[in-house]
Amino acid sequence: MTPSNLPAQWLFYLRRQLRLQPWPTAALLLALVGLGCAAAFYARSGHMLDKVEHERRALSTAPKAAPVVALSGHSVPVFPVFNSAQLMGDLQQAADAAKLPLDEVTFTLDDKGKLPYLRYRASLSVSADYPAIRRFVEGLRIGMANVTLDGIHCSREDIGVAELSCDVSLSAFYRQVRRDQG
């Protein structure tokens, strides 16, 4: 029995078994195909678990955002002075770092007058894959201590498309500068 005629012999015995016992042989072949598919799925899921673990480790070692500090004896945190252009620049910088194009950005200023701070709300529409959106949100968390993520809603047109369409809403808090303070 030489290696060159080994596949021909297997084919001969397979055909013989199919003629003698068709149902058990077909069931055995189907089980072997199923076992092969299960092994491939298991190998792929192991690769995905490794990828998720690597991303988790990368996030846990990332530098944390500098906290917004409170003045001693005061309960009001110290926020930066309001500057809408700087906020837009910071958002664009976080989007560029995540390789995420900002499709549409709208802003709303909540000026309640009685509060010691201003709340500047931003709504963003972005379209990208999940890792890019996650990098963008992480960049906001790390780089902008006065910004909070209010909500994120993602959807996709088709299950086969990797790109997500997300609506992100966030709030940026700024120091309230009274008109009599200059």
C-alpha positions in Angstrom: 0.0 0.0 0.0 1.7 3.1 -1.2 0.7 6.7 -0.2 -0.2 7.5 -3.8 -3.1 4.9 -4.0 -4.3 5.5 -0.4 -7.2 8.0 -1.4 -8.3 5.5 -4.1 -8.5 2.7 -1.5 -10.5 4.9 0.9 -12.9 5.8 -1.8 -13.3 2.1 -2.7 -14.1 1.2 0.9 -16.5 4.2 1.3 -18.4 3.2 -1.8 -18.6 -0.4 -0.6 -19.9 0.7 2.8 -22.5 3.0 1.2 -23.8 0.1 -0.9 -23.9 -2.4 2.0 -25.1 0.0 4.8 -26.2 3.3 3.3 -28.0 4.9 6.3 -25.3 4.2 9.0 -22.6 5.3 6.6 -24.4 8.5 5.7 -25.0 9.2 9.4 -21.3 8.7 10.1 -20.3 11.0 7.3 -22.8 13.7 8.5 -21.4 13.4 12.0 -17.9 13.8 10.7 -18.9 16.9 8.8 -20.6 18.3 11.9 -17.6 17.6 14.0 -15.4 19.5 11.5 -17.8 22.5 11.5 -17.8 22.4 15.3 -14.0 22.4 15.5 -13.8 25.3 13.1 -16.4 27.3 15.1 -14.6 26.5 18.3 -11.3 27.7 16.8 -12.9 30.9 15.6 -14.6 31.6 19.0 -11.2 31.1 20.7 -9.7 33.7 18.4 -12.5 36.1 19.2 -12.1 35.5 22.9 -8.4 36.3 22.6 -9.2 39.5 20.7 -11.7 40.6 23.4 -9.2 39.8 26.2 -6.5 41.8 24.4 -8.9 44.8 24.1 -9.9 44.5 27.7 -6.2 44.6 28.8 -5.5 47.6 26.5 -8.4 49.5 28.1 -7.4 48.6 31.7 -3.9 49.9 31.1 -5.0 53.1 29.4 -4.4 56.3 31.3 -7.4 57.6 33.3 -8.9 61.0 32.9 -7.8 63.7 35.3 -10.7 64.3 37.7 -12.5 67.6 38.0 -11.4 68.9 41.4 -13.4 70.7 44.0 -12.1 73.7 45.7 -11.4 73.2 49.4 -14.4 74.1 51.5 -16.6 74.3 48.4 -18.9 71.7 47.0 -18.8 73.1 43.5 -16.3 71.5 41.2 -13.9 73.7 39.1 -14.9 73.4 35.5 -13.2 75.1 32.6 -14.4 78.4 31.2 -17.0 78.0 28.4 -15.5 77.8 24.9 -17.6 76.1 22.2 -14.8 76.1 19.7 -12.5 74.2 22.0 -15.2 71.6 22.6 -15.7 71.1 18.9 -11.9 70.9 18.4 -11.7 68.3 21.3 -14.5 66.3 19.7 -12.8 66.4 16.3 -9.5 65.4 17.9 -11.1 62.4 19.6 -12.8 61.4 16.4 -9.6 61.7 14.4 -7.7 59.6 16.9 -10.4 56.9 16.6 -10.5 57.2 12.8 -14.1 58.1 13.0 -15.8 60.7 10.7 -18.3 63.0 12.4 -21.3 63.1 10.2 -23.5 65.7 12.0 -23.0 67.6 15.2 -25.6 69.8 17.0 -25.2 71.8 20.2 -27.6 73.1 22.8 -26.7 75.4 25.7 -28.7 74.8 29.0 -28.4 78.1 30.9 -30.6 77.7 33.9 -29.2 80.7 35.7 -29.4 79.3 39.2 -26.9 76.6 38.7 -23.2 77.3 39.3 -22.3 75.7 35.9 -23.3 75.6 32.3 -24.4 72.4 30.6 -23.6 72.3 26.9 -25.3 69.4 25.2 -23.9 67.9 22.0 -25.6 65.4 19.7 -23.5 63.5 17.1 -24.3 61.2 14.3 -21.5 58.8 13.3 -21.2 55.8 11.0 -18.3 53.4 11.6 -17.5 49.9 12.8 -17.8 49.0 16.5 -14.1 49.2 17.4 -13.9 52.8 16.0 -17.0 53.9 18.0 -15.6 52.3 21.1 -12.2 54.0 20.7 -14.1 57.3 20.2 -16.1 56.9 23.4 -12.9 55.8 25.3 -11.1 58.9 23.9 -13.8 61.1 25.3 -13.6 59.5 28.7 -9.9 59.8 28.9 -9.3 63.1 27.3 -12.2 65.2 28.4 -12.9 65.2 32.2 -15.8 67.7 32.0 -17.7 65.6 29.4 -20.2 62.9 30.2 -21.8 60.4 27.9 -25.6 60.8 28.2 -26.5 58.1 25.7 -25.6 56.2 22.6 -28.0 54.4 20.3 -26.6 52.3 17.4 -28.3 50.4 14.6 -27.4 48.9 11.3 -29.4 48.5 8.1 -28.5 44.9 7.4 -27.0 42.2 9.6 -24.3 41.5 7.0 -23.0 45.1 7.1 -20.3 45.8 9.7 -20.9 49.5 9.8 -23.1 50.9 12.6 -25.0 54.2 12.5 -24.9 55.7 16.0 -26.5 58.7 17.6 -24.3 59.9 20.5 -25.5 62.4 23.1 -23.1 64.0 25.6 -22.9 66.9 28.0 -20.0 69.2 28.6 -20.0 71.2 31.8 -18.4 74.6 32.1 -17.9 77.3 34.8 -20.8 79.8 35.0 -19.3 83.2 34.5 -21.7 85.8 35.9 -22.2 89.0 33.9 -21.2 91.1 36.9 -17.9 89.1 37.1 -16.8 90.2 33.7 
